[in-house]
Amino acid sequence: MRIESSVTAISWIPSEAIQGLPKIPFQVGVGHYDEPPPDRLEEGDLGRLRDADRFREANQLKAWIEANDGRIDAHGYAGEGLVGSTTFRLGRKEMTVPGVAFDTLRPEPEVFGDAVRFVQTVGGRAGFPAPRMVKGKPFFRIHSATAWTTLALTIRADGSSDPELVGASPFPRHWIYDSEGELVLKAGTIDFKAWYKQAHGEHTPWGDEESDAFVTQAESALERQLSRELMQSGAVPKRRSLEAGETLVAQGEAGDELYLLLDGVLAVEVDGAEVAEIGPGAILGERAVLEGGRRMATLQARTRCRVGVVPADSIDREAIEELAAGRRPQG
């Protein structure tokens, strides 16, 4: 029996993701941030998103096994990698520069009795020059930094499969979709400065280094919808930055603001026990709004975080109630 499965990563640049001088082209409208990818991928979406300049790269790992009576008789890779283009806008004129794709890396699959694990790395760089000082030899680079994702997919003889994000460049944002096209995982952090200075040459999977990814579960579709509306409407007037180990709110303290986690990973603690890790896109603090203005959990930064402070009246109360009712069980 032939069993097929897949996992897909889309890498894109969210708003406010770039700091320092490289941010200037985005501020003046020459470059552009990307709209968030769709919640669900359908057949043909990757090509359409690439043609619309909606992502920096996409890694689609497809694989198959031939299984009989719990035994693996054959297996193989499929899938592809896509590197997007960069569109510059100067007044009414546009110029599109194709990206440079690197060779796809596919090590020999690992066979474990009744399962096979496949690994695929896809990446590349922008096609335009980005002269800058870098960390390590040669200390100066002309080409832009390298972006990539390394995915793994385990397919079992019983027909089940598991997707993984094994590693990724520190920038841009990486979203992971399962074989049904559902958004299931995210890289929890984004670090433009580290990527700009360090992701080059030997410091990539095409050299001798992989960069581990801090992976979190994807937030709910409602949270994604609300976060898009908040960012587009300008309803996030204040930002907070936290270093790893800092506390955003403490259980029991008073507060009636909501929080939109823009970047990083927060640990959720109840009565001193950690119950969840929350990644970018999550909206937090809804229970205090609904239950008397007291925080029901402690939120502590697991990594460096950027948080948007949202007045409670910026979100319809029915939406806040729906958010609370649909909160993930572990949160």
C-alpha positions as a Markdown table, in Angstrom:
| # | Residue | x | y | z |
|---|---|---|---|---|
| 1 | Met | 0.0 | 0.0 | 0.0 |
| 2 | Arg | 1.3 | 3.4 | -1.0 |
| 3 | Ile | 1.1 | 6.1 | 1.7 |
| 4 | Glu | 1.8 | 9.8 | 0.9 |
| 5 | Ser | 2.0 | 12.8 | 3.2 |
| 6 | Ser | 3.5 | 16.3 | 3.2 |
| 7 | Val | 4.6 | 19.3 | 5.3 |
| 8 | Thr | 5.0 | 22.8 | 4.0 |
| 9 | Ala | 6.8 | 25.9 | 5.4 |
| 10 | Ile | 6.1 | 29.5 | 4.3 |
| 11 | Ser | 8.6 | 32.1 | 5.2 |
| 12 | Trp | 7.4 | 35.7 | 5.1 |
| 13 | Ile | 8.2 | 39.2 | 6.5 |
| 14 | Pro | 5.6 | 40.5 | 9.0 |
| 15 | Ser | 5.2 | 44.2 | 9.7 |
| 16 | Glu | 7.6 | 45.8 | 12.1 |
| 17 | Ala | 10.0 | 42.8 | 11.8 |
| 18 | Ile | 13.0 | 44.9 | 10.6 |
| 19 | Gln | 15.0 | 47.3 | 12.7 |
| 20 | Gly | 17.7 | 49.8 | 12.1 |
| 21 | Leu | 18.9 | 51.3 | 8.7 |
| 22 | Pro | 17.6 | 48.3 | 6.6 |
| 23 | Lys | 14.1 | 49.4 | 7.7 |
| 24 | Ile | 14.2 | 52.6 | 5.8 |
| 25 | Pro | 13.2 | 51.2 | 2.3 |
| 26 | Phe | 10.1 | 49.7 | 4.0 |
| 27 | Gln | 9.2 | 52.9 | 5.7 |
| 28 | Val | 9.3 | 55.0 | 2.5 |
| 29 | Gly | 7.4 | 52.3 | 0.5 |
| 30 | Val | 10.3 | 51.1 | -1.7 |
| 31 | Gly | 10.3 | 47.6 | -0.2 |
| 32 | His | 7.3 | 45.9 | 1.4 |
| 33 | Tyr | 6.3 | 43.7 | 4.3 |
| 34 | Asp | 4.2 | 40.6 | 3.5 |
| 35 | Glu | 0.6 | 40.0 | 4.2 |
| 36 | Pro | 0.1 | 37.0 | 6.5 |
| 37 | Pro | -0.2 | 33.8 | 4.6 |
| 38 | Pro | -3.6 | 32.0 | 4.5 |
| 39 | Asp | -4.8 | 30.0 | 7.5 |
| 40 | Arg | -5.2 | 27.0 | 5.1 |
| 41 | Leu | -3.3 | 26.0 | 2.0 |
| 42 | Glu | -5.2 | 24.7 | -1.0 |
| 43 | Glu | -3.8 | 23.0 | -4.2 |
| 44 | Gly | -2.0 | 25.6 | -6.3 |
| 45 | Asp | -1.8 | 28.2 | -3.5 |
| 46 | Leu | 2.0 | 28.2 | -3.3 |
| 47 | Gly | 2.4 | 29.2 | -7.0 |
| 48 | Arg | -0.2 | 31.9 | -6.7 |
| 49 | Leu | 1.4 | 33.3 | -3.5 |
| 50 | Arg | 4.8 | 33.3 | -5.1 |
| 51 | Asp | 3.5 | 35.1 | -8.2 |
| 52 | Ala | 1.9 | 37.7 | -6.0 |
| 53 | Asp | 5.1 | 38.3 | -4.1 |
| 54 | Arg | 3.6 | 37.1 | -0.8 |
| 55 | Phe | 6.5 | 35.2 | 0.6 |
| 56 | Arg | 10.3 | 35.0 | 0.7 |
| 57 | Glu | 10.5 | 31.2 | 0.3 |
| 58 | Ala | 8.4 | 28.0 | 0.6 |
| 59 | Asn | 9.6 | 24.5 | 1.5 |
| 60 | Gln | 7.2 | 21.8 | 0.5 |
| 61 | Leu | 8.3 | 18.3 | 1.6 |
| 62 | Lys | 6.3 | 15.5 | 0.1 |
| 63 | Ala | 7.2 | 11.9 | 0.6 |
| 64 | Trp | 5.8 | 8.4 | 0.3 |
| 65 | Ile | 6.3 | 4.9 | 1.5 |
| 66 | Glu | 5.2 | 1.5 | 0.3 |
| 67 | Ala | 4.0 | -0.6 | 3.3 |
| 68 | Asn | 2.7 | -4.1 | 3.5 |
| 69 | Asp | 1.8 | -5.9 | 6.7 |
| 70 | Gly | 3.6 | -3.2 | 8.8 |
| 71 | Arg | 6.8 | -3.6 | 6.8 |
| 72 | Ile | 8.4 | -0.8 | 4.7 |
| 73 | Asp | 9.2 | -2.1 | 1.2 |
| 74 | Ala | 10.1 | 1.2 | -0.5 |
| 75 | His | 10.1 | 5.0 | 0.1 |
| 76 | Gly | 11.0 | 8.2 | -1.6 |
| 77 | Tyr | 10.9 | 12.0 | -1.7 |
| 78 | Ala | 8.8 | 14.4 | -3.7 |
| 79 | Gly | 7.9 | 18.1 | -3.2 |
| 80 | Glu | 9.8 | 21.2 | -4.1 |
| 81 | Gly | 11.2 | 24.5 | -2.9 |
| 82 | Leu | 10.2 | 27.9 | -4.1 |
| 83 | Val | 12.1 | 31.2 | -3.6 |
| 84 | Gly | 10.1 | 34.3 | -4.0 |
| 85 | Ser | 11.0 | 37.6 | -5.6 |
| 86 | Thr | 11.4 | 41.1 | -4.2 |
| 87 | Thr | 9.4 | 44.0 | -5.7 |
| 88 | Phe | 10.7 | 47.5 | -5.3 |
| 89 | Arg | 8.3 | 50.4 | -5.9 |
| 90 | Leu | 9.6 | 53.9 | -7.0 |
| 91 | Gly | 6.7 | 56.1 | -7.5 |
| 92 | Arg | 4.5 | 54.5 | -10.2 |
| 93 | Lys | 7.3 | 52.2 | -11.3 |
| 94 | Glu | 8.0 | 48.7 | -10.0 |
| 95 | Met | 11.0 | 46.5 | -10.3 |
| 96 | Thr | 11.0 | 42.9 | -9.4 |
| 97 | Val | 14.2 | 41.1 | -8.6 |
| 98 | Pro | 14.0 | 37.3 | -8.6 |
| 99 | Gly | 15.5 | 35.5 | -5.5 |
| 100 | Val | 18.4 | 33.1 | -5.8 |
| 101 | Ala | 17.5 | 29.5 | -4.8 |
| 102 | Phe | 20.1 | 27.2 | -3.3 |
| 103 | Asp | 20.3 | 23.5 | -3.9 |
| 104 | Thr | 17.6 | 21.5 | -2.0 |
| 105 | Leu | 19.2 | 19.3 | 0.7 |
| 106 | Arg | 17.7 | 15.9 | 1.2 |
| 107 | Pro | 19.7 | 13.4 | 3.3 |
| 108 | Glu | 19.1 | 9.7 | 3.1 |
| 109 | Pro | 15.8 | 8.9 | 4.9 |
| 110 | Glu | 15.9 | 7.1 | 8.2 |
| 111 | Val | 14.0 | 3.9 | 8.4 |
| 112 | Phe | 12.7 | 2.8 | 11.8 |
| 113 | Gly | 10.9 | -0.6 | 11.4 |
| 114 | Asp | 7.4 | 0.6 | 10.6 |
| 115 | Ala | 8.2 | 4.3 | 9.9 |
| 116 | Val | 10.4 | 6.5 | 7.7 |
| 117 | Arg | 11.7 | 10.0 | 8.6 |
| 118 | Phe | 12.4 | 12.4 | 5.7 |
| 119 | Val | 14.3 | 15.7 | 6.1 |
| 120 | Gln | 14.5 | 18.5 | 3.5 |
| 121 | Thr | 16.2 | 21.9 | 3.6 |
| 122 | Val | 15.1 | 24.7 | 1.2 |
| 123 | Gly | 16.4 | 28.2 | 1.1 |
| 124 | Gly | 18.2 | 31.0 | -0.8 |
| 125 | Arg | 18.8 | 34.7 | -0.7 |
| 126 | Ala | 17.4 | 37.9 | -2.3 |
| 127 | Gly | 18.7 | 38.7 | -5.8 |
| 128 | Phe | 19.8 | 42.2 | -5.0 |
| 129 | Pro | 23.1 | 43.2 | -3.1 |
| 130 | Ala | 23.1 | 44.1 | 0.6 |
| 131 | Pro | 26.6 | 45.3 | 1.4 |
| 132 | Arg | 27.2 | 45.0 | 5.2 |
| 133 | Met | 29.7 | 44.0 | 7.9 |
| 134 | Val | 29.1 | 40.5 | 9.2 |
| 135 | Lys | 30.2 | 38.4 | 12.1 |
| 136 | Gly | 33.1 | 36.1 | 11.2 |
| 137 | Lys | 35.2 | 35.8 | 8.1 |
| 138 | Pro | 35.2 | 37.4 | 5.6 |
| 139 | Phe | 33.8 | 40.2 | 7.8 |
| 140 | Phe | 32.1 | 41.9 | 4.8 |
| 141 | Arg | 29.5 | 40.6 | 2.5 |
| 142 | Ile | 27.9 | 41.9 | -0.7 |
| 143 | His | 25.2 | 39.2 | -1.1 |
| 144 | Ser | 22.1 | 39.4 | 1.1 |
| 145 | Ala | 21.8 | 37.0 | 4.1 |
| 146 | Thr | 20.5 | 33.4 | 3.6 |
| 147 | Ala | 17.0 | 32.4 | 4.7 |
| 148 | Trp | 15.9 | 28.7 | 5.0 |
| 149 | Thr | 13.8 | 26.1 | 6.7 |
| 150 | Thr | 14.6 | 22.5 | 7.5 |
| 151 | Leu | 11.5 | 20.3 | 7.7 |
| 152 | Ala | 11.1 | 16.7 | 8.8 |
| 153 | Leu | 8.2 | 14.3 | 8.0 |
| 154 | Thr | 7.7 | 10.9 | 9.6 |
| 155 | Ile | 5.4 | 8.6 | 7.8 |
| 156 | Arg | 4.2 | 5.3 | 9.4 |
| 157 | Ala | 2.9 | 2.1 | 8.0 |
| 158 | Asp | -0.4 | 2.6 | 9.8 |
| 159 | Gly | -1.0 | 5.7 | 7.6 |
| 160 | Ser | -0.2 | 8.4 | 10.2 |
| 161 | Ser | 2.4 | 11.1 | 9.9 |
| 162 | Asp | 4.1 | 13.8 | 12.0 |
| 163 | Pro | 5.4 | 17.2 | 10.6 |
| 164 | Glu | 8.4 | 18.9 | 12.3 |
| 165 | Leu | 10.3 | 22.2 | 12.0 |
| 166 | Val | 13.8 | 21.0 | 12.6 |
| 167 | Gly | 15.7 | 24.2 | 12.0 |
| 168 | Ala | 15.3 | 27.6 | 10.4 |
| 169 | Ser | 17.0 | 30.9 | 9.8 |
| 170 | Pro | 16.4 | 33.5 | 12.5 |
| 171 | Phe | 14.5 | 35.6 | 10.0 |
| 172 | Pro | 11.9 | 35.9 | 8.5 |
| 173 | Arg | 8.8 | 34.4 | 10.1 |
| 174 | His | 8.2 | 30.7 | 9.4 |
| 175 | Trp | 4.7 | 29.1 | 9.4 |
| 176 | Ile | 4.2 | 25.3 | 9.1 |
| 177 | Tyr | 1.3 | 23.5 | 7.5 |
| 178 | Asp | 0.4 | 19.8 | 7.8 |
| 179 | Ser | -0.6 | 17.4 | 5.0 |
| 180 | Glu | -4.2 | 18.7 | 5.1 |
| 181 | Gly | -3.0 | 22.3 | 4.5 |
| 182 | Glu | -3.8 | 23.4 | 8.1 |
| 183 | Leu | -1.5 | 25.8 | 9.9 |
| 184 | Val | -0.2 | 23.9 | 12.9 |
| 185 | Leu | 3.2 | 25.2 | 13.9 |
| 186 | Lys | 5.2 | 28.5 | 14.0 |
| 187 | Ala | 8.8 | 29.5 | 14.6 |
| 188 | Gly | 8.2 | 31.4 | 17.9 |
| 189 | Thr | 11.0 | 34.1 | 17.5 |
| 190 | Ile | 12.3 | 36.4 | 14.8 |
| 191 | Asp | 15.7 | 38.1 | 15.0 |
| 192 | Phe | 16.5 | 40.3 | 12.0 |
| 193 | Lys | 19.8 | 41.6 | 13.5 |
| 194 | Ala | 21.3 | 38.1 | 14.1 |
| 195 | Trp | 20.2 | 37.0 | 10.7 |
| 196 | Tyr | 21.6 | 40.0 | 8.9 |
| 197 | Lys | 25.0 | 39.7 | 10.6 |
| 198 | Gln | 25.4 | 35.9 | 10.8 |
| 199 | Ala | 23.4 | 33.9 | 8.2 |
| 200 | His | 26.0 | 33.6 | 5.5 |
| 201 | Gly | 28.5 | 31.2 | 4.1 |
| 202 | Glu | 29.5 | 28.4 | 6.4 |
| 203 | His | 26.9 | 29.6 | 9.0 |
| 204 | Thr | 24.1 | 27.9 | 7.1 |
| 205 | Pro | 23.0 | 24.3 | 6.3 |
| 206 | Trp | 25.0 | 24.7 | 3.0 |
| 207 | Gly | 28.0 | 25.2 | 5.1 |
| 208 | Asp | 28.3 | 23.4 | 8.4 |
| 209 | Glu | 25.6 | 25.0 | 10.7 |
| 210 | Glu | 21.9 | 24.6 | 11.4 |
| 211 | Ser | 20.0 | 27.1 | 13.5 |
| 212 | Asp | 17.5 | 25.5 | 15.9 |
| 213 | Ala | 14.0 | 26.9 | 15.8 |
| 214 | Phe | 11.9 | 27.7 | 18.9 |
| 215 | Val | 8.7 | 26.0 | 17.8 |
| 216 | Thr | 5.2 | 26.8 | 19.1 |
| 217 | Gln | 1.7 | 25.6 | 18.3 |
| 218 | Ala | -0.2 | 27.9 | 16.0 |
| 219 | Glu | -2.8 | 30.2 | 17.6 |
| 220 | Ser | -6.5 | 29.9 | 16.9 |
| 221 | Ala | -8.1 | 31.2 | 13.6 |
| 222 | Leu | -10.0 | 33.7 | 15.7 |
| 223 | Glu | -6.8 | 35.1 | 17.2 |
| 224 | Arg | -5.3 | 35.5 | 13.7 |
| 225 | Gln | -8.4 | 37.3 | 12.5 |
| 226 | Leu | -8.5 | 39.6 | 15.5 |
| 227 | Ser | -4.7 | 40.4 | 15.4 |
| 228 | Arg | -4.9 | 41.3 | 11.7 |
| 229 | Glu | -7.8 | 43.7 | 12.4 |
| 230 | Leu | -6.0 | 45.2 | 15.4 |
| 231 | Met | -2.8 | 45.9 | 13.4 |
| 232 | Gln | -4.6 | 47.2 | 10.4 |
| 233 | Ser | -6.8 | 49.6 | 12.4 |
| 234 | Gly | -4.0 | 51.0 | 14.5 |
| 235 | Ala | -5.7 | 49.8 | 17.7 |
| 236 | Val | -2.4 | 48.7 | 19.3 |
| 237 | Pro | -1.1 | 52.1 | 20.5 |
| 238 | Lys | 1.6 | 50.9 | 22.9 |
| 239 | Arg | 4.3 | 48.3 | 22.7 |
| 240 | Arg | 6.3 | 46.5 | 25.4 |
| 241 | Ser | 9.6 | 44.7 | 25.1 |
| 242 | Leu | 10.5 | 41.9 | 27.5 |
| 243 | Glu | 13.8 | 40.1 | 28.0 |
| 244 | Ala | 13.8 | 36.4 | 28.7 |
| 245 | Gly | 12.7 | 35.8 | 32.3 |
| 246 | Glu | 10.8 | 39.1 | 32.7 |
| 247 | Thr | 7.1 | 38.9 | 33.7 |
| 248 | Leu | 4.4 | 40.5 | 31.7 |
| 249 | Val | 1.6 | 40.0 | 34.2 |
| 250 | Ala | 1.5 | 38.2 | 37.5 |
| 251 | Gln | -1.4 | 36.0 | 38.7 |
| 252 | Gly | -3.8 | 37.8 | 41.0 |
| 253 | Glu | -2.8 | 41.4 | 40.1 |
| 254 | Ala | -5.3 | 43.9 | 38.8 |
| 255 | Gly | -5.5 | 44.6 | 35.1 |
| 256 | Asp | -8.0 | 45.0 | 32.3 |
| 257 | Glu | -5.8 | 45.3 | 29.2 |
| 258 | Leu | -5.4 | 42.7 | 26.5 |
| 259 | Tyr | -2.1 | 41.7 | 25.0 |
| 260 | Leu | -1.2 | 40.8 | 21.4 |
| 261 | Leu | 2.1 | 38.8 | 21.3 |
| 262 | Leu | 3.9 | 40.2 | 18.3 |
| 263 | Asp | 7.1 | 38.1 | 18.6 |
| 264 | Gly | 8.7 | 35.7 | 21.0 |
| 265 | Val | 7.4 | 33.0 | 23.4 |
| 266 | Leu | 5.6 | 33.4 | 26.7 |
| 267 | Ala | 5.2 | 30.8 | 29.4 |
| 268 | Val | 1.9 | 30.6 | 31.1 |
| 269 | Glu | 2.0 | 29.7 | 34.8 |
| 270 | Val | -1.0 | 28.9 | 37.1 |
| 271 | Asp | -0.4 | 28.5 | 40.8 |
| 272 | Gly | 3.4 | 28.3 | 40.1 |
| 273 | Ala | 3.1 | 25.5 | 37.6 |
| 274 | Glu | 3.8 | 26.0 | 33.9 |
| 275 | Val | 0.8 | 25.0 | 31.8 |
| 276 | Ala | 1.6 | 26.2 | 28.3 |
| 277 | Glu | 3.9 | 28.1 | 26.0 |
| 278 | Ile | 2.3 | 30.7 | 23.8 |
| 279 | Gly | 3.8 | 31.9 | 20.5 |
| 280 | Pro | 3.3 | 34.9 | 18.2 |
| 281 | Gly | -0.2 | 36.0 | 17.2 |
| 282 | Ala | -1.8 | 35.0 | 20.5 |
| 283 | Ile | -4.2 | 37.4 | 22.3 |
| 284 | Leu | -3.9 | 37.1 | 26.0 |
| 285 | Gly | -5.6 | 38.6 | 29.1 |
| 286 | Glu | -9.2 | 37.9 | 28.2 |
| 287 | Arg | -10.1 | 36.2 | 31.4 |
| 288 | Ala | -9.2 | 39.3 | 33.5 |
| 289 | Val | -11.5 | 41.3 | 31.3 |
| 290 | Leu | -14.4 | 38.9 | 31.7 |
| 291 | Glu | -13.8 | 37.8 | 35.4 |
| 292 | Gly | -13.5 | 40.8 | 37.6 |
| 293 | Gly | -10.2 | 42.4 | 36.5 |
| 294 | Arg | -7.8 | 40.0 | 38.1 |
| 295 | Arg | -5.1 | 38.1 | 36.2 |
| 296 | Met | -5.8 | 34.4 | 36.2 |
| 297 | Ala | -2.2 | 33.4 | 35.3 |
| 298 | Thr | 1.3 | 34.6 | 35.2 |
| 299 | Leu | 2.9 | 35.4 | 31.8 |
| 300 | Gln | 6.6 | 35.2 | 31.7 |
| 301 | Ala | 8.9 | 35.7 | 28.7 |
| 302 | Arg | 10.6 | 32.5 | 27.7 |
| 303 | Thr | 12.5 | 34.4 | 25.0 |
| 304 | Arg | 12.8 | 38.0 | 24.1 |
| 305 | Cys | 9.3 | 39.2 | 23.3 |
| 306 | Arg | 7.5 | 42.2 | 21.8 |
| 307 | Val | 4.0 | 42.7 | 23.0 |
| 308 | Gly | 1.2 | 45.0 | 21.9 |
| 309 | Val | -1.0 | 46.5 | 24.6 |
| 310 | Val | -4.6 | 46.5 | 23.5 |
| 311 | Pro | -7.4 | 48.4 | 25.3 |
| 312 | Ala | -10.2 | 45.9 | 26.1 |
| 313 | Asp | -12.8 | 48.1 | 24.3 |
| 314 | Ser | -10.8 | 47.6 | 21.0 |
| 315 | Ile | -12.3 | 44.1 | 20.7 |
| 316 | Asp | -16.0 | 43.4 | 20.7 |
| 317 | Arg | -17.0 | 41.6 | 24.0 |
| 318 | Glu | -18.6 | 38.7 | 22.2 |
| 319 | Ala | -15.3 | 38.1 | 20.4 |
| 320 | Ile | -13.5 | 38.2 | 23.8 |
| 321 | Glu | -16.0 | 35.7 | 25.2 |
| 322 | Glu | -15.5 | 33.4 | 22.2 |
| 323 | Leu | -11.8 | 33.7 | 22.6 |
| 324 | Ala | -12.0 | 32.7 | 26.2 |
| 325 | Ala | -14.3 | 29.8 | 25.5 |
| 326 | Gly | -12.1 | 28.5 | 22.7 |
| 327 | Arg | -8.8 | 28.9 | 24.5 |
| 328 | Arg | -6.5 | 25.9 | 24.1 |
| 329 | Pro | -7.0 | 23.4 | 26.9 |
| 330 | Gln | -3.3 | 23.6 | 27.9 |
| 331 | Gly | -3.6 | 27.4 | 28.2 |
